[in-house]
């Protein structure tokens, strides 16, 4: 009689953060750590802070949980609340006919293509939407740092720990170009440039 082995398919743990070479911790580990530090979104750590900022208040006055930290079960009402109020890509897609003109030329996104928290994946989706815009076209910029990690700020020549010290040098010229391009007729756009 043949021996039949039972294969149990298990969903692998979802990574929460990584370096360029390995997963640092899983979502489960981060959330269990936060839960050990404090209940009701009071740990002061990353996921709890997002709940404190984005979630509606529950009947007890604390932020409603986006998911159960022990089971991983998502609360669809809270997720929908976050989407409608804070998901910027969703809001731009939903409201582009109303807000597109006000955002034209003003959206500039910079992200490392190896973001430690996988935020580059959201930027890819946002970029796809922005590139699809018409009437008006978003006319901004999306740039990715090659093998760059979290907080990459658009400087392809220096690491983050140095380029963070020179934001003014990076962006003043872009700001000046924007002011000059969009200034109302007759505005003084020269006397303050030196």
Secondary structure by P-SEA (a helix, b strand, c coil): cbbbbbbbbbbcccccccccccccccaaaaaaaaaaaccccccccaaaaaaacccccccccccccccccccccccaaaaaaaaaccaaaaaaaaccccccccccccbbbbbbccccccaaaaaaaaaaaaaacccccccccccccccccccccccccccccccccccccccaaaaaaaaaaccccccccccccc
